[in-house]
Each structure stands twice: as C-alpha cells, then as structure tokens.
Amino acid sequence: MTKKDIILKVADETNLKQTDVKRVVQKTFDCIVAALVRGERIELRNFGVFKVKQRKSRTGRNPRTNQVIPVPPRKVVVFKAGLEMKNQIK
C-alpha cells in the first residue's frame, strides 16, 4: 500500500476531498519525521512506537575483495508494533 492508496481510501470512507486528505496525511508524516529528527519517541496507541536508536560502530567486510571496512556509528529509526496490531496480524 502506498501513501496515495491511503489517501484514496481515507477520502472514500470519509467523503472528504482527496486534496484535503493528502494535506492531512502529509502533515502527519512531516510531524512524525520532525519529532524523530529531534530524537523524540512517537507513541501511537494501539498502533506502535517509532524511535531513533544509535547503532555502534563496527567492522564490516567487502564481500568481493574480503577487505575489512570500518562502519561508522549511525542513527536508525526502529518501529515496534503495538499489542492491538500484533493481535490483529496473527
């Protein structure tokens, strides 16, 4: 499912204009991204939690040359599904 599919489904089920739904959906995503950039944790009840996690530096290996390469530390976004979502997916 793409963002456009979400917009079409919400617009169809709520009888709102697609342009209005698109603005709301995009603004929602923008707010989530902005909060993650600030290092905040996003908790959406019954859906899940997004948070930024710091990965440690490590050594990697180039599979072609077998050369050892240092991989620097970096931040990654992780998602943990909420209990209600887990129960519905079973």
Biopython code that builds the backbone (N, CA, C, O; Angstrom):
import numpy as np
from Bio.PDB.StructureBuilder import StructureBuilder

atoms = [
    (1, "MET", "N", (0.855, -1.171, 0.000)),
    (1, "MET", "CA", (0.000, 0.000, 0.000)),
    (1, "MET", "C", (0.899, 1.232, 0.000)),
    (1, "MET", "O", (1.868, 1.307, 0.755)),
    (2, "THR", "N", (0.573, 2.174, -0.837)),
    (2, "THR", "CA", (1.345, 3.412, -0.931)),
    (2, "THR", "C", (0.612, 4.547, -0.223)),
    (2, "THR", "O", (-0.528, 4.394, 0.216)),
    (3, "LYS", "N", (1.291, 5.685, -0.122)),
    (3, "LYS", "CA", (0.659, 6.856, 0.502)),
    (3, "LYS", "C", (-0.585, 7.255, -0.295)),
    (3, "LYS", "O", (-1.603, 7.633, 0.284)),
    (4, "LYS", "N", (-0.498, 7.170, -1.602)),
    (4, "LYS", "CA", (-1.648, 7.514, -2.443)),
    (4, "LYS", "C", (-2.827, 6.577, -2.168)),
    (4, "LYS", "O", (-3.975, 7.021, -2.133)),
    (5, "ASP", "N", (-2.553, 5.291, -1.974)),
    (5, "ASP", "CA", (-3.613, 4.335, -1.651)),
    (5, "ASP", "C", (-4.288, 4.705, -0.329)),
    (5, "ASP", "O", (-5.509, 4.621, -0.204)),
    (6, "ILE", "N", (-3.495, 5.109, 0.642)),
    (6, "ILE", "CA", (-4.048, 5.526, 1.941)),
    (6, "ILE", "C", (-4.942, 6.744, 1.756)),
    (6, "ILE", "O", (-6.045, 6.799, 2.301)),
    (7, "ILE", "N", (-4.470, 7.714, 0.993)),
    (7, "ILE", "CA", (-5.234, 8.939, 0.749)),
    (7, "ILE", "C", (-6.562, 8.614, 0.071)),
    (7, "ILE", "O", (-7.608, 9.123, 0.473)),
    (8, "LEU", "N", (-6.521, 7.766, -0.957)),
    (8, "LEU", "CA", (-7.745, 7.402, -1.670)),
    (8, "LEU", "C", (-8.732, 6.676, -0.763)),
    (8, "LEU", "O", (-9.933, 6.940, -0.817)),
    (9, "LYS", "N", (-8.234, 5.764, 0.070)),
    (9, "LYS", "CA", (-9.110, 5.003, 0.960)),
    (9, "LYS", "C", (-9.754, 5.905, 2.011)),
    (9, "LYS", "O", (-10.954, 5.807, 2.266)),
    (10, "VAL", "N", (-8.949, 6.792, 2.625)),
    (10, "VAL", "CA", (-9.492, 7.701, 3.641)),
    (10, "VAL", "C", (-10.486, 8.671, 3.009)),
    (10, "VAL", "O", (-11.540, 8.935, 3.587)),
    (11, "ALA", "N", (-10.168, 9.200, 1.840)),
    (11, "ALA", "CA", (-11.075, 10.134, 1.165)),
    (11, "ALA", "C", (-12.394, 9.451, 0.821)),
    (11, "ALA", "O", (-13.463, 10.047, 0.954)),
    (12, "ASP", "N", (-12.314, 8.209, 0.381)),
    (12, "ASP", "CA", (-13.516, 7.460, 0.015)),
    (12, "ASP", "C", (-14.382, 7.170, 1.236)),
    (12, "ASP", "O", (-15.605, 7.300, 1.178)),
    (13, "GLU", "N", (-13.748, 6.776, 2.347)),
    (13, "GLU", "CA", (-14.512, 6.391, 3.538)),
    (13, "GLU", "C", (-15.017, 7.577, 4.347)),
    (13, "GLU", "O", (-15.941, 7.420, 5.145)),
    (14, "THR", "N", (-14.435, 8.762, 4.161)),
    (14, "THR", "CA", (-14.848, 9.923, 4.946)),
    (14, "THR", "C", (-15.586, 10.969, 4.126)),
    (14, "THR", "O", (-16.071, 11.961, 4.670)),
    (15, "ASN", "N", (-15.674, 10.748, 2.804)),
    (15, "ASN", "CA", (-16.310, 11.708, 1.900)),
    (15, "ASN", "C", (-15.649, 13.075, 1.951)),
    (15, "ASN", "O", (-16.315, 14.094, 1.769)),
    (16, "LEU", "N", (-14.356, 13.106, 2.196)),
    (16, "LEU", "CA", (-13.578, 14.345, 2.150)),
    (16, "LEU", "C", (-12.855, 14.423, 0.813)),
    (16, "LEU", "O", (-12.676, 13.412, 0.134)),
    (17, "LYS", "N", (-12.445, 15.626, 0.444)),
    (17, "LYS", "CA", (-11.703, 15.804, -0.799)),
    (17, "LYS", "C", (-10.321, 15.168, -0.667)),
    (17, "LYS", "O", (-9.698, 15.199, 0.394)),
    (18, "GLN", "N", (-9.864, 14.591, -1.775)),
    (18, "GLN", "CA", (-8.544, 13.961, -1.765)),
    (18, "GLN", "C", (-7.452, 14.968, -1.439)),
    (18, "GLN", "O", (-6.480, 14.624, -0.766)),
    (19, "THR", "N", (-7.592, 16.199, -1.901)),
    (19, "THR", "CA", (-6.561, 17.213, -1.638)),
    (19, "THR", "C", (-6.474, 17.531, -0.153)),
    (19, "THR", "O", (-5.384, 17.737, 0.379)),
    (20, "ASP", "N", (-7.632, 17.571, 0.520)),
    (20, "ASP", "CA", (-7.634, 17.835, 1.960)),
    (20, "ASP", "C", (-7.006, 16.667, 2.723)),
    (20, "ASP", "O", (-6.210, 16.870, 3.640)),
    (21, "VAL", "N", (-7.371, 15.450, 2.337)),
    (21, "VAL", "CA", (-6.824, 14.261, 2.994)),
    (21, "VAL", "C", (-5.312, 14.190, 2.747)),
    (21, "VAL", "O", (-4.547, 13.849, 3.649)),
    (22, "LYS", "N", (-4.892, 14.511, 1.534)),
    (22, "LYS", "CA", (-3.464, 14.480, 1.197)),
    (22, "LYS", "C", (-2.680, 15.436, 2.088)),
    (22, "LYS", "O", (-1.602, 15.089, 2.569)),
    (23, "ARG", "N", (-3.214, 16.640, 2.312)),
    (23, "ARG", "CA", (-2.534, 17.619, 3.177)),
    (23, "ARG", "C", (-2.435, 17.112, 4.605)),
    (23, "ARG", "O", (-1.395, 17.265, 5.247)),
    (24, "VAL", "N", (-3.502, 16.510, 5.109)),
    (24, "VAL", "CA", (-3.505, 15.999, 6.486)),
    (24, "VAL", "C", (-2.519, 14.848, 6.631)),
    (24, "VAL", "O", (-1.739, 14.811, 7.582)),
    (25, "VAL", "N", (-2.552, 13.905, 5.686)),
    (25, "VAL", "CA", (-1.646, 12.751, 5.744)),
    (25, "VAL", "C", (-0.198, 13.217, 5.660)),
    (25, "VAL", "O", (0.648, 12.766, 6.432)),
    (26, "GLN", "N", (0.091, 14.121, 4.724)),
    (26, "GLN", "CA", (1.463, 14.607, 4.567)),
    (26, "GLN", "C", (1.923, 15.355, 5.808)),
    (26, "GLN", "O", (3.061, 15.188, 6.246)),
    (27, "LYS", "N", (1.054, 16.174, 6.376)),
    (27, "LYS", "CA", (1.416, 16.924, 7.585)),
    (27, "LYS", "C", (1.659, 15.968, 8.752)),
    (27, "LYS", "O", (2.554, 16.201, 9.565)),
    (28, "THR", "N", (0.874, 14.899, 8.841)),
    (28, "THR", "CA", (1.077, 13.892, 9.881)),
    (28, "THR", "C", (2.459, 13.269, 9.750)),
    (28, "THR", "O", (3.192, 13.154, 10.732)),
    (29, "PHE", "N", (2.813, 12.866, 8.522)),
    (29, "PHE", "CA", (4.136, 12.281, 8.294)),
    (29, "PHE", "C", (5.240, 13.285, 8.584)),
    (29, "PHE", "O", (6.273, 12.928, 9.151)),
    (30, "ASP", "N", (5.028, 14.543, 8.197)),
    (30, "ASP", "CA", (6.026, 15.585, 8.458)),
    (30, "ASP", "C", (6.259, 15.770, 9.953)),
    (30, "ASP", "O", (7.397, 15.928, 10.396)),
    (31, "CYS", "N", (5.181, 15.749, 10.725)),
    (31, "CYS", "CA", (5.298, 15.903, 12.187)),
    (31, "CYS", "C", (6.045, 14.718, 12.799)),
    (31, "CYS", "O", (6.859, 14.898, 13.705)),
    (32, "ILE", "N", (5.773, 13.518, 12.310)),
    (32, "ILE", "CA", (6.458, 12.322, 12.817)),
    (32, "ILE", "C", (7.943, 12.413, 12.516)),
    (32, "ILE", "O", (8.772, 12.167, 13.392)),
    (33, "VAL", "N", (8.286, 12.767, 11.279)),
    (33, "VAL", "CA", (9.697, 12.873, 10.893)),
    (33, "VAL", "C", (10.397, 13.954, 11.700)),
    (33, "VAL", "O", (11.519, 13.750, 12.164)),
    (34, "ALA", "N", (9.749, 15.104, 11.875)),
    (34, "ALA", "CA", (10.359, 16.202, 12.634)),
    (34, "ALA", "C", (10.631, 15.791, 14.080)),
    (34, "ALA", "O", (11.674, 16.132, 14.639)),
    (35, "ALA", "N", (9.699, 15.065, 14.681)),
    (35, "ALA", "CA", (9.893, 14.604, 16.057)),
    (35, "ALA", "C", (11.047, 13.605, 16.135)),
    (35, "ALA", "O", (11.837, 13.644, 17.078)),
    (36, "LEU", "N", (11.148, 12.718, 15.156)),
    (36, "LEU", "CA", (12.248, 11.754, 15.144)),
    (36, "LEU", "C", (13.587, 12.456, 14.950)),
    (36, "LEU", "O", (14.585, 12.055, 15.550)),
    (37, "VAL", "N", (13.623, 13.485, 14.131)),
    (37, "VAL", "CA", (14.857, 14.258, 13.936)),
    (37, "VAL", "C", (15.302, 14.881, 15.257)),
    (37, "VAL", "O", (16.498, 14.966, 15.540)),
    (38, "ARG", "N", (14.336, 15.316, 16.062)),
    (38, "ARG", "CA", (14.656, 15.891, 17.375)),
    (38, "ARG", "C", (15.005, 14.815, 18.402)),
    (38, "ARG", "O", (15.368, 15.135, 19.534)),
    (39, "GLY", "N", (14.897, 13.548, 18.016)),
    (39, "GLY", "CA", (15.228, 12.451, 18.923)),
    (39, "GLY", "C", (14.088, 12.034, 19.820)),
    (39, "GLY", "O", (14.294, 11.295, 20.782)),
    (40, "GLU", "N", (12.888, 12.496, 19.522)),
    (40, "GLU", "CA", (11.729, 12.153, 20.343)),
    (40, "GLU", "C", (11.186, 10.776, 19.978)),
    (40, "GLU", "O", (11.438, 10.254, 18.892)),
    (41, "ARG", "N", (10.450, 10.217, 20.895)),
    (41, "ARG", "CA", (9.802, 8.914, 20.709)),
    (41, "ARG", "C", (8.356, 9.180, 20.314)),
    (41, "ARG", "O", (7.687, 10.001, 20.942)),
    (42, "ILE", "N", (7.871, 8.505, 19.293)),
    (42, "ILE", "CA", (6.492, 8.675, 18.822)),
    (42, "ILE", "C", (5.698, 7.442, 19.235)),
    (42, "ILE", "O", (5.985, 6.333, 18.786)),
    (43, "GLU", "N", (4.708, 7.637, 20.085)),
    (43, "GLU", "CA", (3.873, 6.518, 20.536)),
    (43, "GLU", "C", (2.452, 6.740, 20.044)),
    (43, "GLU", "O", (1.785, 7.696, 20.440)),
    (44, "LEU", "N", (1.998, 5.840, 19.173)),
    (44, "LEU", "CA", (0.637, 5.887, 18.658)),
    (44, "LEU", "C", (-0.108, 4.709, 19.278)),
    (44, "LEU", "O", (0.108, 3.557, 18.900)),
    (45, "ARG", "N", (-0.977, 5.006, 20.223)),
    (45, "ARG", "CA", (-1.684, 3.962, 20.970)),
    (45, "ARG", "C", (-2.359, 2.965, 20.031)),
    (45, "ARG", "O", (-2.952, 3.351, 19.024)),
    (46, "ASN", "N", (-2.263, 1.710, 20.363)),
    (46, "ASN", "CA", (-2.837, 0.591, 19.612)),
    (46, "ASN", "C", (-2.218, 0.413, 18.231)),
    (46, "ASN", "O", (-2.664, -0.436, 17.459)),
    (47, "PHE", "N", (-1.196, 1.201, 17.913)),
    (47, "PHE", "CA", (-0.522, 1.052, 16.619)),
    (47, "PHE", "C", (0.916, 0.632, 16.828)),
    (47, "PHE", "O", (1.325, -0.444, 16.390)),
    (48, "GLY", "N", (1.699, 1.491, 17.508)),
    (48, "GLY", "CA", (3.084, 1.139, 17.755)),
    (48, "GLY", "C", (3.916, 2.338, 18.155)),
    (48, "GLY", "O", (3.398, 3.434, 18.371)),
    (49, "VAL", "N", (5.222, 2.108, 18.250)),
    (49, "VAL", "CA", (6.158, 3.131, 18.699)),
    (49, "VAL", "C", (7.296, 3.261, 17.693)),
    (49, "VAL", "O", (7.896, 2.267, 17.284)),
    (50, "PHE", "N", (7.584, 4.502, 17.302)),
    (50, "PHE", "CA", (8.750, 4.816, 16.485)),
    (50, "PHE", "C", (9.768, 5.480, 17.394)),
    (50, "PHE", "O", (9.409, 6.319, 18.220)),
    (51, "LYS", "N", (11.029, 5.116, 17.251)),
    (51, "LYS", "CA", (12.067, 5.817, 17.996)),
    (51, "LYS", "C", (13.383, 5.726, 17.237)),
    (51, "LYS", "O", (13.577, 4.861, 16.383)),
    (52, "VAL", "N", (14.283, 6.651, 17.578)),
    (52, "VAL", "CA", (15.597, 6.683, 16.954)),
    (52, "VAL", "C", (16.560, 5.943, 17.858)),
    (52, "VAL", "O", (16.594, 6.165, 19.068)),
    (53, "LYS", "N", (17.332, 5.069, 17.264)),
    (53, "LYS", "CA", (18.292, 4.272, 18.018)),
    (53, "LYS", "C", (19.685, 4.520, 17.438)),
    (53, "LYS", "O", (19.847, 4.650, 16.225)),
    (54, "GLN", "N", (20.675, 4.584, 18.305)),
    (54, "GLN", "CA", (22.057, 4.788, 17.876)),
    (54, "GLN", "C", (22.724, 3.437, 17.687)),
    (54, "GLN", "O", (22.793, 2.633, 18.617)),
    (55, "ARG", "N", (23.214, 3.194, 16.482)),
    (55, "ARG", "CA", (23.971, 1.962, 16.226)),
    (55, "ARG", "C", (25.445, 2.232, 16.473)),
    (55, "ARG", "O", (25.958, 3.288, 16.102)),
    (56, "LYS", "N", (26.124, 1.284, 17.095)),
    (56, "LYS", "CA", (27.549, 1.426, 17.387)),
    (56, "LYS", "C", (28.366, 1.227, 16.116)),
    (56, "LYS", "O", (27.899, 0.636, 15.141)),
    (57, "SER", "N", (29.591, 1.733, 16.149)),
    (57, "SER", "CA", (30.485, 1.477, 15.022)),
    (57, "SER", "C", (30.886, 0.004, 15.046)),
    (57, "SER", "O", (30.884, -0.640, 16.095)),
    (58, "ARG", "N", (31.223, -0.506, 13.887)),
    (58, "ARG", "CA", (31.584, -1.910, 13.786)),
    (58, "ARG", "C", (32.504, -2.084, 12.584)),
    (58, "ARG", "O", (32.727, -1.150, 11.814)),
    (59, "THR", "N", (33.021, -3.270, 12.438)),
    (59, "THR", "CA", (33.832, -3.554, 11.253)),
    (59, "THR", "C", (33.007, -4.405, 10.304)),
    (59, "THR", "O", (32.371, -5.380, 10.703)),
    (60, "GLY", "N", (33.034, -4.011, 9.039)),
    (60, "GLY", "CA", (32.327, -4.754, 8.009)),
    (60, "GLY", "C", (33.345, -5.378, 7.074)),
    (60, "GLY", "O", (34.554, -5.210, 7.238)),
    (61, "ARG", "N", (32.841, -6.091, 6.104)),
    (61, "ARG", "CA", (33.736, -6.747, 5.159)),
    (61, "ARG", "C", (33.154, -6.612, 3.758)),
    (61, "ARG", "O", (31.973, -6.879, 3.533)),
    (62, "ASN", "N", (34.005, -6.193, 2.817)),
    (62, "ASN", "CA", (33.606, -6.117, 1.422)),
    (62, "ASN", "C", (33.544, -7.550, 0.882)),
    (62, "ASN", "O", (34.566, -8.236, 0.862)),
    (63, "PRO", "N", (32.361, -8.017, 0.440)),
    (63, "PRO", "CA", (32.249, -9.406, 0.007)),
    (63, "PRO", "C", (33.057, -9.736, -1.256)),
    (63, "PRO", "O", (33.423, -10.892, -1.470)),
    (64, "ARG", "N", (33.329, -8.749, -2.075)),
    (64, "ARG", "CA", (34.095, -9.017, -3.305)),
    (64, "ARG", "C", (35.584, -9.153, -3.036)),
    (64, "ARG", "O", (36.244, -10.073, -3.519)),
    (65, "THR", "N", (36.102, -8.198, -2.242)),
    (65, "THR", "CA", (37.557, -8.185, -2.017)),
    (65, "THR", "C", (37.952, -8.790, -0.685)),
    (65, "THR", "O", (39.133, -9.028, -0.435)),
    (66, "ASN", "N", (36.962, -9.044, 0.183)),
    (66, "ASN", "CA", (37.193, -9.561, 1.527)),
    (66, "ASN", "C", (37.981, -8.579, 2.392)),
    (66, "ASN", "O", (38.572, -8.961, 3.401)),
    (67, "GLN", "N", (37.981, -7.313, 1.986)),
    (67, "GLN", "CA", (38.696, -6.269, 2.716)),
    (67, "GLN", "C", (37.851, -5.820, 3.916)),
    (67, "GLN", "O", (36.637, -5.659, 3.801)),
    (68, "VAL", "N", (38.500, -5.621, 5.060)),
    (68, "VAL", "CA", (37.823, -5.153, 6.269)),
    (68, "VAL", "C", (37.603, -3.646, 6.143)),
    (68, "VAL", "O", (38.520, -2.900, 5.799)),
    (69, "ILE", "N", (36.366, -3.207, 6.428)),
    (69, "ILE", "CA", (35.999, -1.805, 6.307)),
    (69, "ILE", "C", (35.346, -1.362, 7.609)),
    (69, "ILE", "O", (34.436, -2.030, 8.100)),
    (70, "PRO", "N", (35.803, -0.233, 8.181)),
    (70, "PRO", "CA", (35.135, 0.265, 9.385)),
    (70, "PRO", "C", (33.789, 0.911, 9.016)),
    (70, "PRO", "O", (33.709, 1.726, 8.097)),
    (71, "VAL", "N", (32.752, 0.537, 9.741)),
    (71, "VAL", "CA", (31.429, 1.120, 9.538)),
    (71, "VAL", "C", (31.194, 2.080, 10.699)),
    (71, "VAL", "O", (31.194, 1.663, 11.857)),
    (72, "PRO", "N", (30.991, 3.374, 10.396)),
    (72, "PRO", "CA", (30.839, 4.363, 11.465)),
    (72, "PRO", "C", (29.499, 4.214, 12.207)),
    (72, "PRO", "O", (28.571, 3.587, 11.696)),
    (73, "PRO", "N", (29.407, 4.783, 13.396)),
    (73, "PRO", "CA", (28.122, 4.744, 14.118)),
    (73, "PRO", "C", (27.083, 5.569, 13.361)),
    (73, "PRO", "O", (27.424, 6.520, 12.658)),
    (74, "ARG", "N", (25.818, 5.197, 13.513)),
    (74, "ARG", "CA", (24.767, 5.956, 12.838)),
    (74, "ARG", "C", (23.452, 5.796, 13.570)),
    (74, "ARG", "O", (23.284, 4.897, 14.394)),
    (75, "LYS", "N", (22.532, 6.673, 13.260)),
    (75, "LYS", "CA", (21.211, 6.620, 13.858)),
    (75, "LYS", "C", (20.262, 5.929, 12.893)),
    (75, "LYS", "O", (20.332, 6.139, 11.682)),
    (76, "VAL", "N", (19.374, 5.103, 13.438)),
    (76, "VAL", "CA", (18.364, 4.419, 12.635)),
    (76, "VAL", "C", (17.010, 4.550, 13.325)),
    (76, "VAL", "O", (16.932, 4.661, 14.548)),
    (77, "VAL", "N", (15.955, 4.536, 12.529)),
    (77, "VAL", "CA", (14.604, 4.575, 13.077)),
    (77, "VAL", "C", (14.130, 3.136, 13.225)),
    (77, "VAL", "O", (14.242, 2.333, 12.300)),
    (78, "VAL", "N", (13.595, 2.822, 14.410)),
    (78, "VAL", "CA", (13.050, 1.491, 14.656)),
    (78, "VAL", "C", (11.570, 1.626, 14.987)),
    (78, "VAL", "O", (11.133, 2.638, 15.535)),
    (79, "PHE", "N", (10.809, 0.596, 14.646)),
    (79, "PHE", "CA", (9.378, 0.566, 14.914)),
    (79, "PHE", "C", (9.050, -0.700, 15.675)),
    (79, "PHE", "O", (9.494, -1.790, 15.313)),
    (80, "LYS", "N", (8.274, -0.550, 16.725)),
    (80, "LYS", "CA", (7.803, -1.711, 17.481)),
    (80, "LYS", "C", (6.273, -1.671, 17.445)),
    (80, "LYS", "O", (5.656, -0.709, 17.903)),
    (81, "ALA", "N", (5.685, -2.708, 16.904)),
    (81, "ALA", "CA", (4.231, -2.768, 16.763)),
    (81, "ALA", "C", (3.563, -2.824, 18.125)),
    (81, "ALA", "O", (4.083, -3.424, 19.066)),
    (82, "GLY", "N", (2.392, -2.184, 18.215)),
    (82, "GLY", "CA", (1.613, -2.200, 19.438)),
    (82, "GLY", "C", (0.884, -3.525, 19.611)),
    (82, "GLY", "O", (0.784, -4.319, 18.676)),
    (83, "LEU", "N", (0.384, -3.751, 20.801)),
    (83, "LEU", "CA", (-0.260, -5.017, 21.144)),
    (83, "LEU", "C", (-1.483, -5.287, 20.266)),
    (83, "LEU", "O", (-1.676, -6.408, 19.794)),
    (84, "GLU", "N", (-2.304, -4.265, 20.051)),
    (84, "GLU", "CA", (-3.512, -4.469, 19.244)),
    (84, "GLU", "C", (-3.151, -4.840, 17.805)),
    (84, "GLU", "O", (-3.799, -5.697, 17.205)),
    (85, "MET", "N", (-2.125, -4.201, 17.253)),
    (85, "MET", "CA", (-1.700, -4.528, 15.895)),
    (85, "MET", "C", (-1.175, -5.963, 15.837)),
    (85, "MET", "O", (-1.495, -6.713, 14.915)),
    (86, "LYS", "N", (-0.375, -6.332, 16.819)),
    (86, "LYS", "CA", (0.164, -7.702, 16.860)),
    (86, "LYS", "C", (-0.968, -8.718, 16.902)),
    (86, "LYS", "O", (-0.920, -9.733, 16.208)),
    (87, "ASN", "N", (-1.987, -8.448, 17.712)),
    (87, "ASN", "CA", (-3.107, -9.376, 17.841)),
    (87, "ASN", "C", (-3.903, -9.496, 16.550)),
    (87, "ASN", "O", (-4.376, -10.583, 16.219)),
    (88, "GLN", "N", (-4.059, -8.395, 15.811)),
    (88, "GLN", "CA", (-4.816, -8.437, 14.569)),
    (88, "GLN", "C", (-4.062, -9.136, 13.457)),
    (88, "GLN", "O", (-4.680, -9.738, 12.579)),
    (89, "ILE", "N", (-2.742, -9.070, 13.475)),
    (89, "ILE", "CA", (-1.939, -9.656, 12.411)),
    (89, "ILE", "C", (-1.806, -11.166, 12.556)),
    (89, "ILE", "O", (-1.569, -11.857, 11.566)),
    (90, "LYS", "N", (-1.952, -11.684, 13.747)),
    (90, "LYS", "CA", (-1.808, -13.136, 13.985)),
    (90, "LYS", "C", (-2.631, -13.952, 13.050)),
    (90, "LYS", "O", (-2.616, -15.180, 13.125)),
]
sb = StructureBuilder()
sb.init_structure("model")
sb.init_model(0)
sb.init_chain("A")
sb.init_seg("    ")
for serial, (resi, resn, name, xyz) in enumerate(atoms, 1):
    if name == "N":
        sb.init_residue(resn, " ", resi, " ")
    sb.init_atom(name, np.array(xyz, "f"), 0.0, 1.0, " ", f" {name:<3s}", serial, name[0])
structure = sb.get_structure()
